[in-house]
Amino acid sequence: MADTIDVRERTERYVTRDGQIVFSVEGPLFFGAVELFEHVLHHIHREPNVFIFNFHRCPVIDVTAVEELRRVVTELKVAERQVIFAHLSPSVRATLSHYGLLDGIETFETTQEAIEAS
């Protein structure tokens, strides 16, 4: 069964398919993002084959969080998991693009589109 992880104060519920998990990023993503990544790595060896990161409520991301996110994405790909980013603000998209983190990762305007496409 698919899960939704609350990594900040609240999360939206999405209708997901089996083998999918949605991580909602709530608020700016700075050095303290370790909490999010610990949740992700906890699930890496479980059922989900598709990891969708919902950045809907994430207005900015700093370079430290980008590097932590890169580490998690690399581990997911080594484990042959699909990684998808959704709801990227212009600022977050520009930062991730600048540091090459969008290379080889599907992005979608909405989380529901990401769920339906994967």
Buried (B, 14 or more C-beta within 10 A) or exposed (E): EBEBBEBBEEBEEBEBEEBBBBBBBBBBBEEEBEEBBEBBBEBBEEEBBBBBBBBBBBEEBEEBBBEBBBEBBEBBBEEEBBBBBBBBBEEBBEBBEEBEBBEEBBBBEEBBBBBEEB
